[in-house]
Amino acid sequence: MKAKKRLLFIVIFLLAIPSLLLADDVTTSLQTALNTVWVLLAAFLVFFMQAGFGMVEAGFIRAKNTSNILTKNFLDFCMATLGFFMFGYAIMFGTGNDFLGLTGWFMVDAKSGSAGVPLFAYWLFQAAFCGAAATIVAGGMAERMKFPAYLIYSFVISAFIYPLVGHWIWGGGWLGRMGFTDFAGSTVVHTVGGTAALIGTILLKPRTGKYRKDGSANLIPGHNIPLASLGVFILWFGWFGFNAGSTLAVDPSGELISRIAMNTSIAAAAGGIGALITVWQKVKKADLSMTMNGALAGLVAITAPCAYVDPWAAIMIGFIGGIIVVLGVFFLDKIRVDDPVGAVPVHGMCGVWGTLSLGIFGQQALGLPHEGLIYGGGLLQLGIQALGSFSAVAFIILAMGLVFKVIDLTVGLRVSVEEEYRGLDIGEHGMRSYSGFQIID
């Protein structure tokens, strides 16, 4: 009788093994499906940020150039999508060396950069990031750059320049191996875009009438602050996908994505307050445009450290970012660099600050390779962050300086004085943004 019971137990156990194995397979499949939906949702949010960039840039410039800046914004994503599909993904995530990837051209035999996310979902998420980096430059070079020149620039940075820096940091390149950390792109996306905007606007020279003979700046106000305000809220909303989506997975407890989302929002709020206090002190007015750029500055700054810092540190990082953006705007005007929307202070300067802040406030317990400065880690992580940031800035200045110079010598960078005066909407596109309204400059 006992032998029969043992035999029955063995049979039941053997029959249960496939079910147990199947349960593991189901769990794995469900986790992969959940991660895929999460990454796709984040990609959709980052894509929607393109509308935010368009509204901010359009609102901060003059009415006569609105269709032009929106066309550039629209075509940015078109050029970035195709450029990243053909060449960019391979350079950024293909198998290669410490400096660039060499496999996966046109996505042939390409591999996903995340084990738990299918290739196509991962590509879409990264392509949305690429488009964001490219479109930052439009605001810095607004109101005087030729449209064909912009299209060439947009394709080149998306297909070749941006992916190179991305490979160094996220694709297994030399900076990533060294321990340089940039969770969601303060350097990869924002410093790259902001630095490209800086060198571009320097080579393009200021808008006609921006600076007086004594060097002081004339105010050229944006034509639609409500539109810009809408754009800022869209960007703030999309940034939850930008930062929290960079986990590329839903952690079982949900604590990581929750902390990232919280840090993202409170840094933006602190950035707005920091900018408001600073500009109020300097000009005795509560300037809305500066305050909105302060919120964006906080978002840019928290992008690198969002996963590795406590909420109190996120407030500090965002608040300092808000101060930096106001001082940066005044500094650029002092050296006669004309940046109509504040792309360089918001994305360039605060991208660098966010990258460095990780080496100050970051914690090894939260996944950072080394402790931040205030936690007793010394200057090691901060030094690595500084080296990576400097390398990215130097490379973009050289690479994009060369690209813009070649474009200038071939198709030309800048529209004529007459076309600038009439507006690029008419000169470049043969249309008006506000047909039937009298436009007064």
CORURGI-V402180 format. One record per run of one state. SS is the DSSP state (alpha for helix, beta for strand, coil for the rest). FROM is the first residue (numbers start at 1). LEN is the number of residues. If there is no record, write none. Layout:
SS_FROM_LEN ; SS_FROM_LEN
//
This chain:
coil_1_1 ; alpha_2_58 ; coil_60_3 ; alpha_63_31 ; coil_94_2 ; beta_96_1 ; coil_97_4 ; beta_101_1 ; coil_102_3 ; alpha_105_3 ; coil_108_11 ; alpha_119_22 ; coil_141_4 ; beta_145_1 ; coil_146_1 ; alpha_147_24 ; coil_171_3 ; alpha_174_5 ; coil_179_7 ; alpha_186_19 ; coil_205_6 ; beta_211_1 ; coil_212_5 ; beta_217_1 ; coil_218_7 ; alpha_225_23 ; coil_248_7 ; alpha_255_29 ; coil_284_4 ; alpha_288_18 ; coil_306_5 ; alpha_311_24 ; coil_335_8 ; alpha_343_19 ; coil_362_2 ; alpha_364_3 ; coil_367_6 ; alpha_373_3 ; coil_376_4 ; alpha_380_31 ; coil_411_3 ; beta_414_1 ; coil_415_2 ; alpha_417_6 ; coil_423_1 ; alpha_424_6 ; coil_430_12
//
